């Protein structure tokens, strides 16, 4: 039986790293292949070797795009705080109170509410963890796609393909909107799952004997 965490890693690698990297490679290689990639993509003889080189470059670029995209999370936090989707009795606040009840001060400093919720789901309900991981993978895919759109816009603008550049810039808006929606839903879903488990009595504060 497949481990849910391994499934999650595979989904993230495919949708958030490999696919955006492949799109970027397809955009840059015909234009800047020799300058950026050298002969890595064009040199291998044979269809299988060329595909292997293409995938290797795509995976490498995908990780760089993923790294750049991670800085978008800061902007997400600013937008989320301004929109203030959480009320006083929201799933987030309820999950935070539950975390504070079940953990000590040191654990609360080490894990934020979402990280704690993910850990709880992985150990207590792997299927619920898969649900959250799928949403999180979706959000990371659109976050990476946002970076790819900006790369495409710069590339087309340098080639004076202004209409294509404009389309690429406009794609940033729906990519961010979908990224924001998927990420917000993934965190909210994690809190709801944890609260449900607590309501069913499947979460309990460890006793002093267990802690020792």
N, C-alpha and C positions, 0 to 999 in steps of 0.2 A: 504493500500500500504506500502511495506517494506521501512524503512528508509535506504538510501545508506550507511550511517555510521554504522548502525547496521549490514548490510550485510558484510561490510568490516571487522568489528571486528570478525564476525563469520568465515570468510575465514582465517584470520590470526590465530585465535585460532585453527582451524583445521589443516591447512597445516604447520604453522610455530611452533606450540607448541605441539599439541596433537600427530600428526603422528611421529615427531622425538622422542618424549617422549616414545611412544609405541614401536618404534624400539629399543630404548635403554633399555627399561624394558625387552623386549624379549631377548636381548643379555645378560643382567646382572643377571636377576632373576634366571635362572637355575644354574648359577655359584656362585653367591654371594647373593642369596635370603635371607638366614638366617642372614648373617652378616649385609647387608644393609637394607633390607626391613623388617627384623624380621619375624613375622608371618602374616603380613598384607595381602600378596598375597596368601599364602598357607593355612592360617587358616580358612577363610570363607567356610562354607559348602553350597553346591548348586551352580549350574552353574551361576545363575544371580549374586550371591554375589561375586563370584570369578571375574566375568567380571567387576563388579562395583569397586572392589579393584584394579584390573589391570588398569582400566581407571583413577582412582584417582592417583595411583603412576605415570602413564604415564603423566598425566597433570602436576604433581608436577615436575617431571624430565624435562618435556618439557619447563617449565618456567626457570629452571636453565640453560638448554642448550641455550635458547633464550638469557638469560643474558650474558652468555659467548660469544655467537655469536655476540652480539652487539659490542664487542671490535674489531671484524674483520673489522668494518666500518672504523676504523682508517687506516688500511692497504689498504682498498679500496681507500680511499682518496689519499694516497701516490701513488698508482698505476695509478689512474685517472690523477693525476697531471703530472706524468711522461709521460704517453701516450698522454696527452694533446688533448683530442678529440674535444675541443671547439676552434673554430676560432674566429677572431675578430667580425664577424657578425653572430655568432652562435645563436641558440635559447636561450641558457643560457644568453648570454650578452644582447640580445634584451629584454628578460623577466626582467632582472635586471634593465635595463634602464626604462622599463615600470613601474616596482615596485617603483623605485625612483621618477618617475613622479607623481604617484598616491598616494604616502604615504609621511608622514613626517619623519624627522630624527629619532624620537623616535621609530616609527614603523619599520623603517629599521634596527635599532639595535635589536629590539625584534624578528624579523622574518627574516630568510634567504630567498633567492629567491624561493626555493622549498617549504618551509612552507607557504609562502605567496601565491604561485600558488595553492597549495592544498586548502587553505582557500577560494580563489576566486572561484575555481571550485565547491566546496561544496555548496557555496551560489548562484552561477550563473548558473552552469550547472552540476547537479548531475550525469548525465550519463557519462560525461567526467571524473568526479571524480571517478566513478566506474572503468573506463578503467585504470586509473592510479593506483588505489588501487589494482586491480587484478595483475598488473605487480609488484607492491611493495610486495604483498603477496607471489608471486612466488620467488622473490629475497630473502625474509626472510626464505622461506622454504629451499632453497638450502644453505643458510647461516647456518641454524640449522643442515642440513644434513651433512655439512662439519664437524661440531663438532662431530656429531654422528660417522662419519667415523674415526675420530681420536680416539674416545673412543673404537670403535670396534678394531682398529689396536692395541692399548695398550692391550686390553683384549686377543686378539688372540696371541700376542707376548708373554704374560705371560704364556700362555698355550703351547708355543713352536709350534704353528700352523703358521709357518713362511710364507707359501704361502697365507693363508687367511689374515694374517697381511699385507703382501705386497699389496694384492688386495685392502684392506681397505685404505692403504696409497695412492695408486694410484687414488682412487676415490676422494680424496681431490682436485685433479687438475680439473676434469670436474665440480665438485660441485662449486669451486670458479669461474671458467670460466662462468658458467651459472648464478651464483649469480651476478657477475660483469655485465654481459650483461643485465640481467633483471633489475638491479638497475639503470644502466645507461639509459636504455630505459624508465623506469618509470619517471625519472627526466626530460629527454628530452621531453617525451610525455606531461608531465604537462606544460612545457614551451610552447610547440606548441599549446596546447589547449587554454592557456591564450592569446597568441598572436592572435589566430584566433578570440577569443571573442572580443579582442580589435579592430581587423580589421573590425568586424561586427558592431562595435559601441555599444557593450553591456557592456563595461567598461567605466566609466567616473570618473574623479576626483571630489570628493565631494566638494560642494560649501561651503563658509564660514558659510552660514546660517545653512547648514546641519551639519557642524562640531560642531557648537555651540549647 
